[in-house]
Every structure is written in C-alpha cells, then in structure tokens.
C-alpha cells in the first residue's frame, strides 16, 4: 500500500492564501520556509492535524501537531 492509497491523507496545492499565511507563520515562529508552507497549506485546507517528526513544530498553536513518536507509544 502506497502513501496515496489511503483516505486519511490529503494532497493539496499551495495557493496564494497559503503563501501569505506561510510568510506570517514564518515570521511569528521563525520557521524554515518549507515548514511554514506545509503548516500554512494544512491550515488553509482545513486539516485537523499535522503529522511530523519535528518536535520543534509543537510550538505552533494554530494547528494540532502530532509527532510520529507520540503515535508509536
């Protein structure tokens, strides 16, 4: 089963509103651009949570951040 064969994963394009929000998130949290774009896109797409291995993203308050290590426990 590949990553695209699950109904719980959603692929979306990065649009202008996500780009604007990414800039705001990057400034607010001092994020790297890829992280800011991914979080912003998740927010614009209405995602309930964001799954990552990056513990530093837990400081984001606008979106529920889930760590893979937390799910494995």
C-alpha positions as CSV (number, residue, x, y, z in Angstrom):
1,X,0.0,0.0,0.0
2,X,1.5,3.3,-1.0
3,X,1.1,6.7,0.6
4,X,-1.5,7.7,-2.0
5,X,-3.7,4.7,-1.3
6,X,-5.2,5.9,2.0
7,X,-8.3,8.0,2.6
8,X,-6.7,9.7,5.6
9,X,-4.0,11.6,3.6
10,X,-4.9,14.6,1.5
11,X,-2.7,16.1,-1.2
12,X,-3.4,19.8,-1.9
13,X,-1.7,22.6,-3.9
14,X,0.0,25.5,-2.3
15,X,-2.1,28.6,-3.3
16,X,-1.7,32.3,-2.8
17,X,-3.5,32.3,0.5
18,X,-1.3,29.6,1.9
19,X,1.8,31.6,0.6
20,X,0.6,34.7,2.5
21,X,-0.1,32.7,5.7
22,X,3.3,30.9,5.4
23,X,5.0,34.3,5.5
24,X,3.1,35.2,8.6
25,X,3.8,31.9,10.3
26,X,7.5,32.0,9.3
27,X,7.8,35.5,10.9
28,X,5.8,34.5,14.0
29,X,7.6,31.2,14.8
30,X,10.9,31.7,13.0
31,X,10.2,28.7,10.8
32,X,12.1,27.4,7.8
33,X,10.2,28.2,4.6
34,X,9.3,24.5,3.8
35,X,7.8,24.1,7.3
36,X,5.9,27.3,7.1
37,X,4.5,26.4,3.7
38,X,3.4,22.9,4.9
39,X,1.7,24.2,8.0
40,X,0.0,27.1,6.1
41,X,-1.2,24.7,3.4
42,X,-2.6,22.4,6.1
43,X,-4.4,25.3,7.8
44,X,-5.9,26.6,4.5
45,X,-7.0,23.1,3.5
46,X,-8.8,22.7,6.8
47,X,-6.8,19.8,8.1
48,X,-7.4,18.8,11.7
49,X,-3.8,17.8,12.4
50,X,-0.3,17.8,11.0
51,X,1.9,14.7,11.4
52,X,5.7,15.2,11.7
53,X,8.9,14.0,13.2
54,X,10.0,17.6,14.0
55,X,9.4,18.3,17.7
56,X,10.1,22.0,17.2
57,X,6.8,22.3,15.3
58,X,4.9,21.5,18.6
59,X,5.1,25.3,19.4
60,X,2.6,26.0,16.6
61,X,-0.7,26.8,18.2
62,X,-2.9,27.3,15.1
63,X,-2.9,23.6,14.3
64,X,-2.8,20.3,16.2
65,X,0.8,19.0,15.7
66,X,1.2,15.2,16.1
67,X,4.6,13.6,16.5
68,X,5.2,10.1,15.0
69,X,6.9,9.1,18.2
70,X,3.7,10.0,20.2
71,X,1.6,7.8,18.0
72,X,4.0,4.8,18.3
73,X,3.9,4.9,22.2
